[in-house]
């Protein structure tokens, strides 16, 4: 085929694809989004240049990562009222993502259960730790075309970066509950390491709510990352107003 003819075919194909894309009227969708990667993977790849045994180990880790991504999320959640076709996943190198809409608490339970299963499998079978983030926000996720982007993805990156840079948010940090109320779905706790302190508030319910934390002074200016949460100082206390399915990480 001549170069000009080949170029015309490619151009026609691209124009058709773009027409199909425009007809879809793609909009952001609110989704639960999970971002996971393998701890120590870069060092393992570097070591594999001088140790061939590490190549096999890398291959096994990536095979397990791919198999876990392809594993139907309902394999042990058959009692949950969820539509498996609404779950999207991607696996590339040591990175794996999963997302779904938050149509009910069953979807959140399914996501959490899948993360637990993946974490357990990597630790027991591969002696490997994982890290990541779970957020709720606007996302375009089309696994059939390997397309994923949106504010939720950016938030997940920022959350992982914040935890990596803050000792208080790592395993060495203290965890101090700040809010306890019977039958409440909201959570509030402090993470602390030496002089570094964070207050984290979570509302997994679809209903908006408020939490008053006594003895904690903060404001919206102290928000490091979050969605749907506003803080208002009340003397030495802080009132957190939270939209449905929201979270906030405040440095104090």
ROZA-179528 format. One record per residue (C-alpha): residue number from 0; chain; x, y, z. Coordinates in nm, 3 decimals, padded with zeros to 5 digits. Layout:
BEGIN
<nuvex num="NUM" chaine="A" xx="X" yy="Y" zz="Z"/>
...
//
This chain:
BEGIN
<nuvex num="0" chaine="A" xx="00.000" yy="00.000" zz="00.000"/>
<nuvex num="1" chaine="A" xx="00.136" yy="00.343" zz="-00.087"/>
<nuvex num="2" chaine="A" xx="00.224" yy="00.578" zz="00.195"/>
<nuvex num="3" chaine="A" xx="-00.043" yy="00.828" zz="00.091"/>
<nuvex num="4" chaine="A" xx="-00.313" yy="00.560" zz="00.080"/>
<nuvex num="5" chaine="A" xx="-00.206" yy="00.422" zz="00.418"/>
<nuvex num="6" chaine="A" xx="-00.222" yy="00.769" zz="00.569"/>
<nuvex num="7" chaine="A" xx="-00.572" yy="00.818" zz="00.430"/>
<nuvex num="8" chaine="A" xx="-00.691" yy="00.490" zz="00.588"/>
<nuvex num="9" chaine="A" xx="-00.543" yy="00.588" zz="00.923"/>
<nuvex num="10" chaine="A" xx="-00.703" yy="00.932" zz="00.901"/>
<nuvex num="11" chaine="A" xx="-01.044" yy="00.784" zz="00.817"/>
<nuvex num="12" chaine="A" xx="-01.016" yy="00.540" zz="01.108"/>
<nuvex num="13" chaine="A" xx="-00.922" yy="00.820" zz="01.348"/>
<nuvex num="14" chaine="A" xx="-01.205" yy="01.044" zz="01.226"/>
<nuvex num="15" chaine="A" xx="-01.451" yy="00.759" zz="01.281"/>
<nuvex num="16" chaine="A" xx="-01.319" yy="00.693" zz="01.631"/>
<nuvex num="17" chaine="A" xx="-01.344" yy="01.062" zz="01.722"/>
<nuvex num="18" chaine="A" xx="-01.701" yy="01.079" zz="01.587"/>
<nuvex num="19" chaine="A" xx="-01.792" yy="00.780" zz="01.802"/>
<nuvex num="20" chaine="A" xx="-01.624" yy="00.942" zz="02.102"/>
<nuvex num="21" chaine="A" xx="-01.815" yy="01.269" zz="02.055"/>
<nuvex num="22" chaine="A" xx="-02.143" yy="01.082" zz="02.024"/>
<nuvex num="23" chaine="A" xx="-02.086" yy="00.925" zz="02.366"/>
<nuvex num="24" chaine="A" xx="-02.111" yy="01.266" zz="02.537"/>
<nuvex num="25" chaine="A" xx="-01.861" yy="01.156" zz="02.799"/>
<nuvex num="26" chaine="A" xx="-01.906" yy="01.310" zz="03.144"/>
<nuvex num="27" chaine="A" xx="-01.734" yy="01.259" zz="03.476"/>
<nuvex num="28" chaine="A" xx="-01.894" yy="01.004" zz="03.706"/>
<nuvex num="29" chaine="A" xx="-01.864" yy="00.989" zz="04.084"/>
<nuvex num="30" chaine="A" xx="-01.678" yy="00.666" zz="04.160"/>
<nuvex num="31" chaine="A" xx="-01.495" yy="00.488" zz="04.439"/>
<nuvex num="32" chaine="A" xx="-01.137" yy="00.466" zz="04.315"/>
<nuvex num="33" chaine="A" xx="-00.855" yy="00.241" zz="04.437"/>
<nuvex num="34" chaine="A" xx="-00.492" yy="00.296" zz="04.339"/>
<nuvex num="35" chaine="A" xx="-00.235" yy="00.034" zz="04.444"/>
<nuvex num="36" chaine="A" xx="00.132" yy="-00.021" zz="04.371"/>
<nuvex num="37" chaine="A" xx="00.399" yy="-00.265" zz="04.488"/>
<nuvex num="38" chaine="A" xx="00.643" yy="-00.148" zz="04.756"/>
<nuvex num="39" chaine="A" xx="01.011" yy="-00.186" zz="04.667"/>
<nuvex num="40" chaine="A" xx="00.941" yy="-00.266" zz="04.303"/>
<nuvex num="41" chaine="A" xx="01.193" yy="-00.016" zz="04.161"/>
<nuvex num="42" chaine="A" xx="01.473" yy="-00.160" zz="04.376"/>
<nuvex num="43" chaine="A" xx="01.377" yy="-00.511" zz="04.272"/>
<nuvex num="44" chaine="A" xx="01.399" yy="-00.418" zz="03.904"/>
<nuvex num="45" chaine="A" xx="01.739" yy="-00.256" zz="03.960"/>
<nuvex num="46" chaine="A" xx="01.869" yy="-00.567" zz="04.138"/>
<nuvex num="47" chaine="A" xx="01.745" yy="-00.790" zz="03.855"/>
<nuvex num="48" chaine="A" xx="02.016" yy="-00.652" zz="03.625"/>
<nuvex num="49" chaine="A" xx="02.280" yy="-00.842" zz="03.823"/>
<nuvex num="50" chaine="A" xx="02.065" yy="-01.121" zz="03.971"/>
<nuvex num="51" chaine="A" xx="01.863" yy="-01.326" zz="03.724"/>
<nuvex num="52" chaine="A" xx="01.662" yy="-01.488" zz="04.005"/>
<nuvex num="53" chaine="A" xx="01.499" yy="-01.150" zz="04.064"/>
<nuvex num="54" chaine="A" xx="01.362" yy="-01.154" zz="03.709"/>
<nuvex num="55" chaine="A" xx="01.154" yy="-01.463" zz="03.789"/>
<nuvex num="56" chaine="A" xx="01.037" yy="-01.301" zz="04.112"/>
<nuvex num="57" chaine="A" xx="00.928" yy="-00.989" zz="03.924"/>
<nuvex num="58" chaine="A" xx="00.745" yy="-01.203" zz="03.668"/>
<nuvex num="59" chaine="A" xx="00.559" yy="-01.392" zz="03.942"/>
<nuvex num="60" chaine="A" xx="00.459" yy="-01.069" zz="04.118"/>
<nuvex num="61" chaine="A" xx="00.326" yy="-00.915" zz="03.797"/>
<nuvex num="62" chaine="A" xx="00.140" yy="-01.235" zz="03.705"/>
<nuvex num="63" chaine="A" xx="-00.031" yy="-01.232" zz="04.043"/>
<nuvex num="64" chaine="A" xx="-00.108" yy="-00.861" zz="04.010"/>
<nuvex num="65" chaine="A" xx="-00.272" yy="-00.923" zz="03.673"/>
<nuvex num="66" chaine="A" xx="-00.465" yy="-01.226" zz="03.794"/>
<nuvex num="67" chaine="A" xx="-00.599" yy="-01.034" zz="04.095"/>
<nuvex num="68" chaine="A" xx="-00.709" yy="-00.749" zz="03.869"/>
<nuvex num="69" chaine="A" xx="-00.896" yy="-00.992" zz="03.645"/>
<nuvex num="70" chaine="A" xx="-01.049" yy="-01.181" zz="03.937"/>
<nuvex num="71" chaine="A" xx="-01.424" yy="-01.113" zz="03.947"/>
<nuvex num="72" chaine="A" xx="-01.478" yy="-00.890" zz="04.245"/>
<nuvex num="73" chaine="A" xx="-01.785" yy="-01.091" zz="04.341"/>
<nuvex num="74" chaine="A" xx="-01.597" yy="-01.417" zz="04.395"/>
<nuvex num="75" chaine="A" xx="-01.684" yy="-01.410" zz="04.765"/>
<nuvex num="76" chaine="A" xx="-01.943" yy="-01.133" zz="04.764"/>
<nuvex num="77" chaine="A" xx="-02.227" yy="-01.326" zz="04.607"/>
<nuvex num="78" chaine="A" xx="-02.456" yy="-01.209" zz="04.888"/>
<nuvex num="79" chaine="A" xx="-02.400" yy="-00.842" zz="04.804"/>
<nuvex num="80" chaine="A" xx="-02.644" yy="-00.660" zz="04.581"/>
<nuvex num="81" chaine="A" xx="-02.395" yy="-00.532" zz="04.322"/>
<nuvex num="82" chaine="A" xx="-02.365" yy="-00.522" zz="03.942"/>
<nuvex num="83" chaine="A" xx="-02.021" yy="-00.659" zz="03.849"/>
<nuvex num="84" chaine="A" xx="-02.032" yy="-00.491" zz="03.507"/>
<nuvex num="85" chaine="A" xx="-01.998" yy="-00.154" zz="03.681"/>
<nuvex num="86" chaine="A" xx="-01.651" yy="-00.234" zz="03.813"/>
<nuvex num="87" chaine="A" xx="-01.351" yy="-00.123" zz="03.604"/>
<nuvex num="88" chaine="A" xx="-00.989" yy="-00.230" zz="03.655"/>
<nuvex num="89" chaine="A" xx="-00.649" yy="-00.161" zz="03.502"/>
<nuvex num="90" chaine="A" xx="-00.315" yy="-00.334" zz="03.556"/>
<nuvex num="91" chaine="A" xx="00.015" yy="-00.196" zz="03.428"/>
<nuvex num="92" chaine="A" xx="00.354" yy="-00.306" zz="03.556"/>
<nuvex num="93" chaine="A" xx="00.337" yy="-00.279" zz="03.938"/>
<nuvex num="94" chaine="A" xx="00.027" yy="-00.057" zz="03.935"/>
<nuvex num="95" chaine="A" xx="-00.332" yy="-00.174" zz="03.964"/>
<nuvex num="96" chaine="A" xx="-00.653" yy="00.028" zz="03.988"/>
<nuvex num="97" chaine="A" xx="-01.017" yy="-00.056" zz="04.054"/>
<nuvex num="98" chaine="A" xx="-01.324" yy="00.167" zz="04.049"/>
<nuvex num="99" chaine="A" xx="-01.701" yy="00.148" zz="04.078"/>
<nuvex num="100" chaine="A" xx="-01.995" yy="00.381" zz="04.140"/>
<nuvex num="101" chaine="A" xx="-02.120" yy="00.425" zz="04.495"/>
<nuvex num="102" chaine="A" xx="-02.477" yy="00.311" zz="04.439"/>
<nuvex num="103" chaine="A" xx="-02.501" yy="00.155" zz="04.784"/>
<nuvex num="104" chaine="A" xx="-02.280" yy="00.058" zz="05.076"/>
<nuvex num="105" chaine="A" xx="-02.254" yy="-00.289" zz="04.913"/>
<nuvex num="106" chaine="A" xx="-02.026" yy="-00.143" zz="04.645"/>
<nuvex num="107" chaine="A" xx="-01.795" yy="00.006" zz="04.906"/>
<nuvex num="108" chaine="A" xx="-01.791" yy="-00.326" zz="05.095"/>
<nuvex num="109" chaine="A" xx="-01.699" yy="-00.509" zz="04.774"/>
<nuvex num="110" chaine="A" xx="-01.409" yy="-00.271" zz="04.703"/>
<nuvex num="111" chaine="A" xx="-01.275" yy="-00.303" zz="05.058"/>
<nuvex num="112" chaine="A" xx="-01.303" yy="-00.682" zz="05.043"/>
<nuvex num="113" chaine="A" xx="-01.114" yy="-00.691" zz="04.714"/>
<nuvex num="114" chaine="A" xx="-00.832" yy="-00.475" zz="04.857"/>
<nuvex num="115" chaine="A" xx="-00.808" yy="-00.701" zz="05.161"/>
<nuvex num="116" chaine="A" xx="-00.789" yy="-01.009" zz="04.938"/>
<nuvex num="117" chaine="A" xx="-00.522" yy="-00.852" zz="04.717"/>
<nuvex num="118" chaine="A" xx="-00.314" yy="-00.744" zz="05.016"/>
<nuvex num="119" chaine="A" xx="-00.337" yy="-01.088" zz="05.174"/>
<nuvex num="120" chaine="A" xx="-00.249" yy="-01.267" zz="04.850"/>
<nuvex num="121" chaine="A" xx="00.059" yy="-01.052" zz="04.782"/>
<nuvex num="122" chaine="A" xx="00.186" yy="-01.090" zz="05.139"/>
<nuvex num="123" chaine="A" xx="00.127" yy="-01.465" zz="05.182"/>
<nuvex num="124" chaine="A" xx="00.208" yy="-01.584" zz="04.830"/>
<nuvex num="125" chaine="A" xx="00.477" yy="-01.333" zz="04.725"/>
<nuvex num="126" chaine="A" xx="00.607" yy="-01.193" zz="05.058"/>
<nuvex num="127" chaine="A" xx="00.540" yy="-00.850" zz="04.911"/>
<nuvex num="128" chaine="A" xx="00.377" yy="-00.541" zz="05.062"/>
<nuvex num="129" chaine="A" xx="00.151" yy="-00.299" zz="04.878"/>
<nuvex num="130" chaine="A" xx="00.053" yy="00.063" zz="04.933"/>
<nuvex num="131" chaine="A" xx="-00.217" yy="00.281" zz="04.787"/>
<nuvex num="132" chaine="A" xx="-00.521" yy="00.498" zz="04.840"/>
<nuvex num="133" chaine="A" xx="-00.898" yy="00.475" zz="04.824"/>
<nuvex num="134" chaine="A" xx="-01.084" yy="00.793" zz="04.729"/>
<nuvex num="135" chaine="A" xx="-01.426" yy="00.899" zz="04.606"/>
<nuvex num="136" chaine="A" xx="-01.454" yy="01.157" zz="04.330"/>
<nuvex num="137" chaine="A" xx="-01.502" yy="01.242" zz="03.966"/>
<nuvex num="138" chaine="A" xx="-01.350" yy="00.994" zz="03.723"/>
<nuvex num="139" chaine="A" xx="-01.358" yy="00.872" zz="03.364"/>
<nuvex num="140" chaine="A" xx="-01.277" yy="00.500" zz="03.372"/>
<nuvex num="141" chaine="A" xx="-01.313" yy="00.297" zz="03.053"/>
<nuvex num="142" chaine="A" xx="-01.105" yy="-00.020" zz="03.085"/>
<nuvex num="143" chaine="A" xx="-01.217" yy="-00.141" zz="02.741"/>
<nuvex num="144" chaine="A" xx="-01.012" yy="00.142" zz="02.587"/>
<nuvex num="145" chaine="A" xx="-00.748" yy="00.161" zz="02.864"/>
<nuvex num="146" chaine="A" xx="-00.861" yy="00.517" zz="02.944"/>
<nuvex num="147" chaine="A" xx="-00.867" yy="00.653" zz="03.298"/>
<nuvex num="148" chaine="A" xx="-00.836" yy="01.013" zz="03.423"/>
<nuvex num="149" chaine="A" xx="-00.999" yy="01.266" zz="03.651"/>
<nuvex num="150" chaine="A" xx="-00.980" yy="01.446" zz="03.986"/>
<nuvex num="151" chaine="A" xx="-01.019" yy="01.118" zz="04.178"/>
<nuvex num="152" chaine="A" xx="-00.697" yy="00.987" zz="04.023"/>
<nuvex num="153" chaine="A" xx="-00.515" yy="01.310" zz="04.110"/>
<nuvex num="154" chaine="A" xx="-00.646" yy="01.291" zz="04.468"/>
<nuvex num="155" chaine="A" xx="-00.518" yy="00.934" zz="04.503"/>
<nuvex num="156" chaine="A" xx="-00.170" yy="01.040" zz="04.387"/>
<nuvex num="157" chaine="A" xx="-00.170" yy="01.332" zz="04.633"/>
<nuvex num="158" chaine="A" xx="-00.288" yy="01.115" zz="04.920"/>
<nuvex num="159" chaine="A" xx="-00.010" yy="00.862" zz="04.860"/>
<nuvex num="160" chaine="A" xx="00.248" yy="01.143" zz="04.832"/>
<nuvex num="161" chaine="A" xx="00.122" yy="01.303" zz="05.156"/>
<nuvex num="162" chaine="A" xx="00.147" yy="00.978" zz="05.348"/>
<nuvex num="163" chaine="A" xx="00.495" yy="00.913" zz="05.208"/>
<nuvex num="164" chaine="A" xx="00.617" yy="01.255" zz="05.322"/>
<nuvex num="165" chaine="A" xx="00.456" yy="01.251" zz="05.669"/>
<nuvex num="166" chaine="A" xx="00.573" yy="01.024" zz="05.951"/>
<nuvex num="167" chaine="A" xx="00.248" yy="01.084" zz="06.138"/>
<nuvex num="168" chaine="A" xx="00.052" yy="00.918" zz="05.856"/>
<nuvex num="169" chaine="A" xx="00.280" yy="00.616" zz="05.838"/>
<nuvex num="170" chaine="A" xx="00.292" yy="00.305" zz="06.058"/>
<nuvex num="171" chaine="A" xx="00.511" yy="00.488" zz="06.310"/>
<nuvex num="172" chaine="A" xx="00.238" yy="00.745" zz="06.382"/>
<nuvex num="173" chaine="A" xx="-00.001" yy="00.720" zz="06.676"/>
<nuvex num="174" chaine="A" xx="-00.370" yy="00.674" zz="06.598"/>
<nuvex num="175" chaine="A" xx="-00.602" yy="00.851" zz="06.844"/>
<nuvex num="176" chaine="A" xx="-00.984" yy="00.826" zz="06.807"/>
<nuvex num="177" chaine="A" xx="-01.151" yy="01.168" zz="06.841"/>
<nuvex num="178" chaine="A" xx="-01.518" yy="01.096" zz="06.778"/>
<nuvex num="179" chaine="A" xx="-01.728" yy="00.812" zz="06.910"/>
<nuvex num="180" chaine="A" xx="-02.105" yy="00.805" zz="06.884"/>
<nuvex num="181" chaine="A" xx="-02.334" yy="00.504" zz="06.898"/>
<nuvex num="182" chaine="A" xx="-02.475" yy="00.398" zz="06.557"/>
<nuvex num="183" chaine="A" xx="-02.278" yy="00.672" zz="06.381"/>
<nuvex num="184" chaine="A" xx="-02.113" yy="00.602" zz="06.045"/>
<nuvex num="185" chaine="A" xx="-01.877" yy="00.899" zz="06.072"/>
<nuvex num="186" chaine="A" xx="-01.517" yy="00.871" zz="06.187"/>
<nuvex num="187" chaine="A" xx="-01.264" yy="01.118" zz="06.321"/>
<nuvex num="188" chaine="A" xx="-00.916" yy="01.045" zz="06.448"/>
<nuvex num="189" chaine="A" xx="-00.574" yy="01.200" zz="06.495"/>
<nuvex num="190" chaine="A" xx="-00.245" yy="01.075" zz="06.351"/>
<nuvex num="191" chaine="A" xx="00.055" yy="01.199" zz="06.546"/>
<nuvex num="192" chaine="A" xx="00.433" yy="01.168" zz="06.535"/>
<nuvex num="193" chaine="A" xx="00.634" yy="01.400" zz="06.759"/>
<nuvex num="194" chaine="A" xx="00.523" yy="01.755" zz="06.667"/>
<nuvex num="195" chaine="A" xx="00.347" yy="01.652" zz="06.347"/>
<nuvex num="196" chaine="A" xx="-00.031" yy="01.609" zz="06.383"/>
<nuvex num="197" chaine="A" xx="-00.321" yy="01.549" zz="06.145"/>
<nuvex num="198" chaine="A" xx="-00.695" yy="01.521" zz="06.201"/>
<nuvex num="199" chaine="A" xx="-00.877" yy="01.293" zz="05.958"/>
<nuvex num="200" chaine="A" xx="-01.256" yy="01.301" zz="05.925"/>
<nuvex num="201" chaine="A" xx="-01.456" yy="01.053" zz="05.715"/>
<nuvex num="202" chaine="A" xx="-01.821" yy="01.028" zz="05.619"/>
<nuvex num="203" chaine="A" xx="-01.887" yy="00.708" zz="05.417"/>
<nuvex num="204" chaine="A" xx="-02.264" yy="00.765" zz="05.432"/>
<nuvex num="205" chaine="A" xx="-02.451" yy="00.925" zz="05.142"/>
<nuvex num="206" chaine="A" xx="-02.616" yy="01.156" zz="05.397"/>
<nuvex num="207" chaine="A" xx="-02.445" yy="01.483" zz="05.501"/>
<nuvex num="208" chaine="A" xx="-02.343" yy="01.516" zz="05.865"/>
<nuvex num="209" chaine="A" xx="-02.152" yy="01.723" zz="06.120"/>
<nuvex num="210" chaine="A" xx="-01.888" yy="01.636" zz="06.378"/>
<nuvex num="211" chaine="A" xx="-01.780" yy="01.864" zz="06.662"/>
<nuvex num="212" chaine="A" xx="-01.427" yy="01.787" zz="06.783"/>
<nuvex num="213" chaine="A" xx="-01.351" yy="01.945" zz="07.119"/>
<nuvex num="214" chaine="A" xx="-01.006" yy="02.074" zz="07.203"/>
<nuvex num="215" chaine="A" xx="-00.893" yy="02.079" zz="06.838"/>
<nuvex num="216" chaine="A" xx="-00.840" yy="02.408" zz="06.655"/>
<nuvex num="217" chaine="A" xx="-00.819" yy="02.405" zz="06.276"/>
<nuvex num="218" chaine="A" xx="-00.973" yy="02.565" zz="05.967"/>
<nuvex num="219" chaine="A" xx="-01.017" yy="02.516" zz="05.595"/>
<nuvex num="220" chaine="A" xx="-00.670" yy="02.665" zz="05.544"/>
<nuvex num="221" chaine="A" xx="-00.525" yy="02.359" zz="05.718"/>
<nuvex num="222" chaine="A" xx="-00.684" yy="02.117" zz="05.470"/>
<nuvex num="223" chaine="A" xx="-00.409" yy="01.915" zz="05.303"/>
<nuvex num="224" chaine="A" xx="-00.639" yy="01.702" zz="05.090"/>
<nuvex num="225" chaine="A" xx="-01.006" yy="01.618" zz="05.093"/>
<nuvex num="226" chaine="A" xx="-01.345" yy="01.643" zz="04.928"/>
<nuvex num="227" chaine="A" xx="-01.677" yy="01.771" zz="05.059"/>
<nuvex num="228" chaine="A" xx="-01.554" yy="01.875" zz="05.407"/>
<nuvex num="229" chaine="A" xx="-01.545" yy="02.224" zz="05.562"/>
<nuvex num="230" chaine="A" xx="-01.402" yy="02.316" zz="05.902"/>
<nuvex num="231" chaine="A" xx="-01.523" yy="02.604" zz="06.117"/>
<nuvex num="232" chaine="A" xx="-01.350" yy="02.704" zz="06.440"/>
<nuvex num="233" chaine="A" xx="-01.563" yy="02.745" zz="06.753"/>
<nuvex num="234" chaine="A" xx="-01.335" yy="02.875" zz="07.024"/>
<nuvex num="235" chaine="A" xx="-01.103" yy="02.587" zz="07.110"/>
<nuvex num="236" chaine="A" xx="-01.320" yy="02.342" zz="06.917"/>
<nuvex num="237" chaine="A" xx="-01.381" yy="02.270" zz="06.546"/>
<nuvex num="238" chaine="A" xx="-01.706" yy="02.186" zz="06.369"/>
<nuvex num="239" chaine="A" xx="-01.660" yy="01.973" zz="06.058"/>
<nuvex num="240" chaine="A" xx="-01.947" yy="01.988" zz="05.807"/>
<nuvex num="241" chaine="A" xx="-01.934" yy="01.690" zz="05.574"/>
<nuvex num="242" chaine="A" xx="-02.122" yy="01.620" zz="05.254"/>
<nuvex num="243" chaine="A" xx="-02.230" yy="01.267" zz="05.173"/>
<nuvex num="244" chaine="A" xx="-01.933" yy="01.039" zz="05.101"/>
<nuvex num="245" chaine="A" xx="-01.661" yy="01.284" zz="05.197"/>
<nuvex num="246" chaine="A" xx="-01.325" yy="01.306" zz="05.372"/>
<nuvex num="247" chaine="A" xx="-01.069" yy="01.557" zz="05.488"/>
<nuvex num="248" chaine="A" xx="-00.710" yy="01.548" zz="05.611"/>
<nuvex num="249" chaine="A" xx="-00.626" yy="01.857" zz="05.817"/>
<nuvex num="250" chaine="A" xx="-00.281" yy="01.944" zz="05.951"/>
<nuvex num="251" chaine="A" xx="-00.294" yy="02.099" zz="06.297"/>
//
